């Protein structure tokens, strides 16, 4: 995964996708959880 500021790239099942957070910045390789998919828009948050 690339850094998210708040948009970046995430790898899901071996494929890269553009995704965004809900406004927070995430560093490179931070584990994330997909919280919403709306068409081609993927929203994620930091995995706890």
C-alpha positions in Angstrom: 0.0 0.0 0.0 1.1 3.5 -0.7 0.7 6.4 1.8 -2.9 7.7 1.9 -3.2 11.5 2.1 -6.2 10.7 2.1 -6.1 8.9 -1.3 -3.6 6.2 -2.1 -3.2 2.6 -3.4 -4.3 -0.5 -1.6 -3.7 -4.1 -2.6 -6.8 -6.4 -2.3 -6.4 -10.1 -3.2 -3.2 -9.4 -5.2 -4.7 -6.5 -7.2 -4.0 -2.7 -6.8 -6.8 -0.3 -6.3 -7.1 3.4 -5.7 -8.8 4.0 -2.4 -9.4 6.7 0.1 -9.7 7.1 3.9 -12.4 9.1 5.7 -10.0 12.1 5.9 -7.1 10.7 7.9 -3.5 10.2 6.6 -2.1 6.6 6.7 1.6 5.7 6.3 3.0 3.2 3.8 2.0 -0.4 4.5 -0.5 0.4 7.3 -2.9 -2.5 7.6 -6.4 -1.3 6.6 -10.0 -2.6 6.4 -12.3 -1.8 3.5 -15.4 -0.1 5.0 -17.3 0.8 1.9 -17.4 0.2 -1.9 -19.6 2.5 -4.0 -19.1 1.7 -7.7 -15.4 2.3 -8.2 -14.9 4.3 -5.0 -13.3 2.3 -2.2 -13.2 3.7 1.4 -10.9 2.3 4.0 -9.8 2.8 7.6 -6.9 1.8 9.7 -7.3 -1.8 10.9 -7.5 -2.1 14.7 
